Amino acid sequence: MKHLRLSVSVFLILSFLVFMTLLASSFLGGSAGSEAFAASGSGWEVVYPGSTANLTSISAVNESIAWAAGDDTIVHTTDGGATWASIPVPGATLSKVFALDSNNVWVVGNAGFIAKTNDAGVNWTLQNSGTTVDLVDVSAANASTAWVVGAGGTILKTIDGGTNWFTQASGTTRDINAIRVIDAQRAWAAARSAVHSYNPGQPLPPYENAPYYPIVLQTDNGGTTWAANQLGTYNEYFSDIASPDGNSIITIGRDIVYSPVPGICNPVPAGQMYLCLTELARYPALVSNNGGQSWTPPVSGDLLLSAVDMADSNNVWVVGQNGILKSSDGGVNWVLQDSGVPYTMRDIDAVNPSTAWAVGRVILKTTTGGNPAGEAPIVNSVTPVEAGQFAFAVDITVQGSEFQSGATLKLDKAGSGVFANVNTISDTQITASIFLFGAEPGSYDVVVINPDGQEGRLVGGFNVTSACGAGSGSAMLMLGISLGLLSLAGSFKLARRRRRH
């Protein structure tokens, strides 16, 4: 009887696993990837026409509150860019502004300049950095903990809101151009190469020694130690770095092409190298999706990139001389967005996948993901057209037109929606995964909602089938067998108890 009970238990487990497998596979699924790189009209609005100051940095708290800085000027809006207040900072050359929230804002600049407000700009305090080097970036975890980076490998940290700043050992003398703080313990920084100046046609150090490769720095212990990572063979410098969570990271910069003979640009693996003409430089963006363990370069071309920001792990903007690029899939595919102005964009801050601010002589803002407010999306078809109500993850492909980067996809039934996890978006196709386990059976509309709020709907385009309906006979058979075996097992157990008594 002991062996019989064991066999019944094993069979019950196997039956249940088969039952769940049949339920989960009671639908047809499929997806097709699509690569996107397309020009669009302008979805950006000029909200600040500029001034005599050369604004080079912007930091936004939300759709309404933003700060920008450059030269000896700070500008600030609390009404979405309708009006701006200007704050002069005589004698300073400001390089970066960082707004932690609506009250706490830091600015940094040349000759060790640091200032902070904790009352939304009503009052400013000049803070003692303890250095005279040029400071180029600032980022904070909270109102007490912040980092500043700058020339010569400088890293400064405060844990009391800036009353006191202390130096941390970066392990490098390279200029550090950018820092992004994840929390009080974790931060990423980007540095330039060890060689600071180049002369076309002049020999560089041996290629294999690579002293001109830039690095990224990482800490996970509050800056007690910083680990340096050289990223492949990308040369000269990294200008910016972004990460929303410490796992997804993008860094951008310039990759100079070298050759063994002056004026001939054919990189070789070793030997004496010469700098080619700077107009042949490439400007790559490197992506890591595993906390910096590995990096892939999804963008490389003649794009002079200035800054990068990530709204989340999927939605990324980069700006520069050639305008604005956006990715909605973590850097796999990119859309060239028209800024609507002839200026180089110097910085960008993404509030969410729909809202971002950019600066470059003027200040731009988008609330549509950078996409122009155009025609409403049109949903023509969806594949597959049905799935079982106990399906865990269904891969679906939606065909249509006027889809915008940052669009959402859902199945709608009498106001009750099941949202999909969008994987890729092009103008005419969306691929996504959707979790249906426990969804109410019946007919659902397939709805695409663009960032500008316009939606397209395929009425009754998708059907969630009931586990008790058509096509579920195998699953119900296994359920019946499982329930029967459970009953049988209970009978054996009851009979055994009776024999004991």
C-alpha positions in Angstrom: 0.0 0.0 0.0 2.9 2.4 0.7 4.2 1.9 -2.9 0.7 2.4 -4.2 0.3 5.7 -2.3 3.7 6.9 -3.6 2.8 6.0 -7.2 -0.6 7.8 -6.9 1.2 11.0 -5.5 3.7 11.0 -8.4 1.0 10.5 -10.9 -1.1 13.3 -9.4 1.9 15.7 -9.7 2.6 14.7 -13.3 -1.1 15.0 -14.2 -1.3 18.5 -12.7 1.8 19.6 -14.6 0.4 18.2 -17.9 -2.9 19.9 -17.1 -1.3 23.3 -16.6 0.9 22.9 -19.7 -2.2 22.1 -21.8 -4.0 25.2 -20.4 -1.0 27.4 -21.1 -0.6 26.1 -24.6 -4.3 26.3 -25.5 -3.6 29.3 -27.7 -1.5 30.1 -30.8 1.2 32.6 -30.1 3.9 34.3 -32.2 5.8 37.5 -32.6 8.0 39.2 -35.1 10.7 41.7 -34.3 11.0 44.9 -36.3 13.9 47.3 -36.5 13.0 51.0 -36.6 15.0 54.0 -37.7 12.8 56.6 -39.2 12.5 60.4 -39.4 9.4 62.0 -37.9 7.9 65.5 -37.7 8.5 67.7 -34.7 6.8 66.7 -31.5 8.9 69.2 -29.5 7.7 72.7 -28.4 10.0 75.6 -27.7 9.1 76.7 -24.2 12.0 79.1 -23.6 13.3 81.1 -26.6 16.7 81.6 -25.2 18.8 84.4 -23.8 22.3 85.8 -23.9 23.4 82.9 -21.7 24.5 79.7 -23.2 22.3 77.1 -21.4 24.0 73.7 -21.4 22.1 71.8 -18.6 18.5 71.0 -17.7 16.9 69.1 -14.9 13.2 68.5 -14.5 11.1 67.4 -11.5 7.9 66.8 -13.5 5.9 68.2 -16.3 5.6 71.6 -14.6 8.9 72.2 -12.8 12.3 72.4 -14.5 15.6 74.1 -14.0 18.3 75.0 -16.6 21.8 76.5 -16.3 24.7 77.7 -18.2 27.3 80.5 -18.2 26.4 82.6 -15.2 22.6 82.1 -15.4 20.0 79.8 -13.9 16.4 79.7 -15.2 13.4 78.1 -13.5 9.8 77.3 -14.4 6.9 76.1 -12.3 4.2 76.2 -14.9 5.4 73.8 -17.6 7.5 76.4 -19.3 4.9 79.1 -19.8 6.9 81.6 -17.7 10.5 81.5 -16.5 12.4 83.2 -13.6 16.1 84.1 -14.3 18.7 84.0 -11.5 22.1 85.5 -12.3 25.2 84.0 -10.7 27.9 86.6 -11.2 31.5 85.3 -11.6 30.5 81.7 -12.2 30.5 79.5 -15.2 27.9 76.9 -14.6 28.1 73.4 -16.1 25.3 71.4 -14.5 22.1 71.7 -12.5 20.4 68.9 -10.7 16.8 69.2 -9.2 16.2 66.4 -6.7 12.6 67.6 -6.1 10.6 70.9 -6.1 12.8 72.4 -3.3 16.3 70.9 -3.4 18.5 71.9 -6.3 22.3 71.9 -6.8 24.3 73.7 -9.4 28.1 73.2 -10.1 30.6 75.0 -12.2 34.2 76.1 -12.7 36.9 76.5 -10.0 35.1 74.3 -7.5 31.8 76.1 -7.6 28.8 74.5 -5.8 25.6 76.1 -4.7 22.3 74.7 -3.4 18.8 75.9 -2.6 16.4 74.0 -0.4 13.5 76.3 -0.8 12.8 76.2 -4.6 15.3 79.0 -5.4 14.2 81.6 -2.9 17.6 81.4 -1.2 20.9 80.0 -2.3 23.9 78.8 -0.3 27.4 78.8 -1.7 29.0 75.5 -0.5 32.6 74.9 0.2 33.8 72.2 -2.2 37.3 72.2 -0.9 38.7 72.2 -4.4 39.5 74.7 -7.2 39.1 72.2 -10.1 36.3 72.6 -12.6 33.3 70.6 -11.6 31.1 69.3 -14.4 28.2 67.2 -13.0 26.2 66.6 -9.9 23.6 63.9 -8.9 21.9 63.2 -5.6 20.2 60.2 -3.9 18.3 62.4 -1.4 18.5 65.8 0.2 21.5 64.7 2.2 23.5 62.5 0.0 25.0 63.7 -3.3 28.1 63.4 -5.5 29.9 65.8 -7.7 32.6 65.0 -10.4 35.1 66.9 -12.4 38.5 67.4 -13.8 41.5 65.2 -12.9 39.5 62.3 -11.6 37.7 64.4 -8.9 34.8 62.8 -7.0 33.3 64.7 -4.1 30.5 63.4 -1.8 28.3 64.9 0.9 26.1 63.2 3.4 24.8 66.3 5.1 23.2 68.2 2.2 26.4 69.9 1.2 27.4 71.5 4.4 30.6 69.4 4.1 32.1 67.8 1.0 34.8 65.2 1.1 37.0 63.7 -1.6 36.7 60.1 -2.6 39.5 58.1 -4.4 38.4 57.6 -8.0 41.5 55.6 -8.9 42.1 57.8 -12.0 43.4 61.2 -13.0 41.1 61.3 -16.1 38.5 64.0 -16.3 35.1 62.6 -15.1 32.4 64.0 -17.3 29.2 62.6 -15.8 27.7 60.8 -12.8 24.3 59.2 -12.2 23.3 58.3 -8.7 21.0 55.3 -8.2 20.7 55.4 -4.5 22.8 56.2 -1.4 25.1 53.3 -2.1 25.2 52.9 -5.9 26.4 55.3 -8.6 27.9 55.2 -12.1 30.3 57.7 -13.6 31.8 58.2 -17.1 35.4 59.4 -17.9 37.4 60.4 -20.9 40.6 58.8 -22.1 44.0 59.3 -20.4 45.3 61.2 -23.5 43.7 64.7 -23.5 44.9 66.1 -26.7 45.4 64.8 -30.2 47.2 66.1 -33.3 46.2 64.5 -36.6 49.2 62.7 -38.2 51.1 62.5 -34.9 51.9 59.1 -33.4 50.0 57.8 -30.4 51.2 55.3 -27.8 51.1 51.6 -28.9 47.6 50.5 -29.6 47.8 47.5 -27.4 48.5 49.6 -24.3 45.3 51.6 -24.9 46.0 54.5 -22.6 43.5 56.5 -24.7 40.5 54.3 -23.9 37.8 55.9 -21.8 36.3 54.2 -18.7 33.2 54.0 -16.6 33.4 54.0 -12.9 31.0 52.1 -10.5 30.4 52.0 -6.8 28.0 49.9 -4.8 29.3 50.9 -1.4 28.6 54.6 -1.2 31.9 55.4 -3.0 34.2 53.8 -0.5 35.7 52.1 -3.5 35.2 52.8 -7.3 35.7 50.1 -9.8 37.0 51.1 -13.3 35.7 49.4 -16.4 37.3 49.9 -19.9 34.6 49.3 -22.5 36.2 47.6 -25.5 38.0 49.7 -28.0 36.0 52.9 -27.8 38.3 55.8 -27.8 38.7 59.4 -26.5 35.8 60.0 -24.1 32.4 59.3 -22.7 30.4 62.4 -22.4 27.3 61.2 -20.4 25.9 58.2 -18.7 22.3 57.3 -17.6 20.7 54.6 -15.6 17.2 54.4 -14.0 17.9 51.4 -11.8 21.5 50.4 -11.9 20.8 47.5 -14.1 20.0 49.2 -17.4 22.8 51.6 -18.3 23.7 53.7 -21.4 26.8 55.7 -21.9 27.6 57.9 -24.9 30.7 59.5 -26.3 33.1 59.8 -29.2 35.1 57.1 -30.9 38.1 58.3 -32.8 39.3 56.3 -35.8 43.1 55.5 -35.9 45.4 54.3 -38.6 49.1 53.2 -39.0 49.7 55.8 -41.7 48.8 59.5 -41.4 45.6 60.3 -43.3 44.6 56.7 -44.0 41.8 55.5 -41.7 42.1 51.8 -41.4 42.2 50.6 -37.8 44.6 47.8 -37.1 44.9 45.6 -34.0 48.5 46.7 -33.0 51.4 48.9 -33.8 52.0 52.6 -34.0 48.7 54.5 -34.5 47.9 57.9 -35.9 44.8 60.0 -35.4 42.7 60.4 -38.5 40.8 63.5 -39.3 38.2 64.4 -36.6 35.4 64.5 -39.1 35.8 60.8 -39.5 35.1 60.2 -35.8 32.2 57.9 -34.8 29.9 58.6 -31.9 28.6 55.5 -30.3 26.1 54.7 -27.5 26.9 51.6 -25.5 24.2 49.7 -23.6 24.3 47.3 -20.7 21.2 45.4 -19.4 22.9 43.4 -16.7 24.4 46.0 -14.4 27.6 46.6 -16.5 28.7 42.9 -16.8 28.5 43.3 -20.6 28.0 46.1 -23.1 26.7 46.2 -26.6 26.9 49.2 -29.0 23.5 49.6 -30.7 24.2 53.0 -32.1 27.4 54.0 -34.0 27.5 56.5 -36.7 28.2 60.2 -37.5 26.1 61.4 -34.7 27.6 63.9 -32.4 26.0 62.9 -29.1 25.9 65.3 -26.1 23.7 63.8 -23.5 21.5 60.8 -22.7 18.7 60.1 -20.3 16.5 57.1 -19.5 12.8 57.5 -18.4 12.9 53.7 -17.6 14.7 50.7 -18.9 13.0 50.9 -22.3 12.5 54.6 -23.1 15.8 56.4 -23.8 16.6 59.8 -25.4 20.0 61.0 -26.7 20.6 64.5 -28.0 23.3 66.2 -30.0 24.3 68.0 -33.1 22.0 65.9 -35.4 18.9 66.4 -33.3 17.2 64.0 -31.0 17.0 60.2 -31.0 14.6 58.1 -29.0 14.5 54.3 -28.3 11.4 52.6 -26.8 13.1 49.2 -26.4 16.2 50.0 -24.4 18.5 50.9 -27.3 17.7 48.2 -29.8 15.8 50.4 -32.3 16.0 54.2 -32.6 13.8 56.9 -34.1 15.3 60.2 -35.3 13.0 63.0 -33.9 12.9 66.4 -35.4 13.6 69.0 -32.7 12.1 71.7 -34.8 15.1 74.0 -34.2 18.5 74.3 -36.0 20.5 74.2 -32.7 22.7 71.5 -31.2 20.9 70.1 -28.1 23.3 70.0 -25.2 21.3 68.1 -22.5 18.0 66.2 -21.9 16.0 65.1 -18.9 13.3 62.5 -19.3 10.5 62.7 -16.7 8.6 59.7 -18.1 8.2 57.9 -21.5 6.0 60.8 -22.7 7.5 63.9 -21.1 11.0 65.2 -21.5 12.9 68.5 -21.6 15.9 69.4 -23.7 18.2 72.4 -23.9 20.5 73.9 -26.4 20.3 77.7 -26.8 16.6 77.3 -26.4 14.6 75.0 -24.1 12.3 72.3 -25.7 9.6 70.2 -24.1 7.6 67.2 -25.3 4.5 65.6 -23.7 4.0 63.2 -26.6 7.2 61.1 -26.3 8.8 63.4 -28.9 6.2 62.4 -31.5 4.2 64.9 -33.4 0.5 65.1 -32.5 -0.8 63.5 -35.7 -3.5 61.2 -36.9 -5.1 58.8 -34.5 -3.6 55.3 -34.6 -5.4 52.7 -36.8 -5.5 49.1 -35.7 -6.1 46.7 -38.6 -5.3 43.2 -37.2 -3.9 41.2 -34.4 -2.2 37.8 -34.4 -3.2 35.5 -32.8 -6.9 36.4 -32.5 -7.6 34.3 -29.4 -6.1 32.7 -26.4 -7.2 30.6 -23.4 -8.1 32.4 -20.1 -5.4 30.5 -18.3 -2.6 31.5 -20.7 0.4 32.9 -18.8 2.1 34.9 -21.5 0.8 35.4 -25.0 3.0 37.0 -27.7 0.8 39.2 -29.9 1.5 41.2 -33.0 -0.7 44.2 -33.9 -0.7 45.6 -37.4 -1.9 49.1 -38.4 -0.6 52.6 -38.9 0.2 55.9 -37.1 1.7 54.0 -34.1 4.0 56.3 -32.1 7.0 55.6 -29.9 5.8 55.2 -26.3 2.3 53.9 -27.3 0.5 51.6 -24.9 -1.5 48.5 -25.9 -4.4 46.9 -24.1 -7.3 44.5 -24.5 -10.5 46.3 -23.5 -13.8 44.7 -22.4 -16.6 47.0 -21.2 -14.1 49.3 -19.6 -12.0 46.6 -18.0 -8.5 46.5 -19.5 -5.7 44.0 -19.7 -2.5 45.9 -20.5 0.3 44.4 -22.6 4.0 44.6 -22.1 5.1 46.3 -25.4 8.3 44.9 -26.8 8.8 46.8 -30.1 7.0 49.6 -31.9 7.3 50.9 -35.5 4.8 53.1 -37.4 2.9 50.1 -38.6 3.5 47.2 -36.1 3.6 46.6 -32.3 4.8 43.4 -30.8 4.0 42.7 -27.2 3.4 40.1 -24.5 0.2 39.9 -22.4 -0.7 38.0 -19.3 -4.2 36.5 -19.5 -4.3 34.0 -16.6 -7.6 34.4 -14.9 -9.0 36.9 -17.5 -12.7 37.0 -18.0 -13.7 35.0 -21.1 -15.2 36.9 -24.0 -14.6 39.3 -26.8 -12.1 42.2 -26.3 -11.3 45.3 -28.3 -7.6 45.7 -29.2 -6.7 49.3 -28.3 -3.5 51.3 -29.1 -3.1 54.6 -27.2 -0.4 57.0 -28.5 1.5 59.3 -26.1 -0.6 62.3 -27.4 -3.7 60.6 -26.0 -5.3 59.5 -29.3 -6.4 55.9 -29.6 -7.2 53.4 -32.2 -9.5 50.4 -31.6 -10.2 47.1 -33.3 -13.6 46.2 -32.0 -13.9 42.6 -30.9 -10.5 41.9 -32.4 -9.4 39.4 -29.7 -11.2 36.6 -27.9 -10.4 35.1 -24.6 -11.7 31.5 -24.6 -13.2 29.9 -21.5 -11.5 26.8 -20.0 -14.9 25.2 -20.1 -15.6 26.2 -23.7 -14.6 24.9 -27.1 -11.0 23.8 -27.5 -10.5 23.0 -23.9 -11.5 19.3 -23.9 -8.0 18.0 -23.3 -7.4 20.4 -20.4 -10.7 19.5 -18.9 -10.0 15.8 -19.3 -6.7 16.2 -17.4 -8.6 18.2 -14.8 -11.1 15.4 -14.4 -8.4 12.8 -14.2 -6.6 14.9 -11.6 -9.7 15.3 -9.5 -10.5 11.7 -9.8 -7.0 10.7 -8.7 -7.3 13.0 -5.8 -10.5 11.3 -4.8 -8.9 7.9 -5.2 -6.0 8.9 -3.0 -8.4 10.1 -0.4 -10.3 6.8 -0.5 -7.0 4.8 0.0 -6.1 7.0 2.9 -9.6 6.6 4.5 -9.5 2.8 4.0 -6.1 2.6 5.6 -7.3 4.5 8.6 -10.3 2.2 9.0 -8.1 -0.9 8.9 -6.0 0.6 11.8 -9.1 1.0 13.9 
